[in-house]
């Protein structure tokens, strides 16, 4: 993956790219391991190079909220760069190891001070992540759970899955509980929706693996 193709770095001249590249740390985290947790110092910004990562918070009463499902090429842990001194959420790998690029916030702040375009791109990234989370939060109160589920499945399968004829396949590595924590519903509701989708021959889910048999019917469910 060529990180310099990401729009965040598009405005950096070659000299600043070289300066930053010498300061990037590459790390590999085992499957189902913690990258950071509440109370850790927020001194780094992370970019996922390979694998799958989730960020989540403990909501109390035994419930977890999945804030974001991080995919390769995406950033996480951005709040530290924007002034949050310690972490308030967890970042964990899913069922495979994850390769991560680690940027020191001090280095990024230096570039932000020297390059206005880069500073604007950082703010745009933060805004996009905030709007995405706000959109999901509003949907939890205005959109029925089956429609939220259909929208989630369509998004991940079409963006990251593989098409084979009329069918689509994607290994999300997500449990039913994690899907529920992401779309804002309980595991039992997720199970009921998946069972109904399987009965209608729209979709099959098995241990995080998703097979979409009828994309158009799934698309109509989100309306």
C-alpha positions, 0 to 999 in steps of 0.5 A: 500500500502506497500511503502517499496516495492517500488524500491526507498527504496529497499536499505534502511536498517531497521534502516533507514526505521524506521527513515524515517517512523517516519517522513512521513506525511499522507495527504488527498486532496479533489477532484479538489483541489490544492496540490501545485502551482507555487511560493510554496516552494519546500520542500517536495516530494509526493507519491500518495497512492490513487486517481489520480493527474495531474501536469501541467503548464500554457503555455499561450494563455489560454492553459495548458500542462499536464506534468504528470498523477500521479497514486498510487505508483508514486512520484511527486514534485521531482524537489525540491529535486534536487535543484529547490527552488520553484514550477514552476508547479501545482499539482491538484487532479482529480475527486476524493480525493487523499491520499498522503504521504509527505516526507521532502526533508531535511530528504531524503537528509540526507539519500542520504548522508548516503546511496549511493544506495538510492542516486542512486535510487533518480537519477534513478527516476529523469532520468526515469521521464525526459526521459518519458517526453522527449519521449512524447515531441518528439512524438508530432512532429513525431507521428500523433495525432491519433497514440499518442491518441491510445498509451495513451489509451492503456497504461492507460487501460492496466496498470490500467483498468479492463478486462471483457471478450474481453472488458477493462474498466478504469475510467480515470477521465480525460476530453477531454481537459486534454487528449489533454493537455497530448498528445499535441493536442487540445480538438477538435482533441481529440473529433474527434478521440474519435468520430471516435473510437466510430463509428468503435466500437473500444472504447467508452468514456463518462465523463472520463470513457473509454471502449475499445471494440477491443483492437487489433484494438486500438493497430494497430492505434498506429503503 
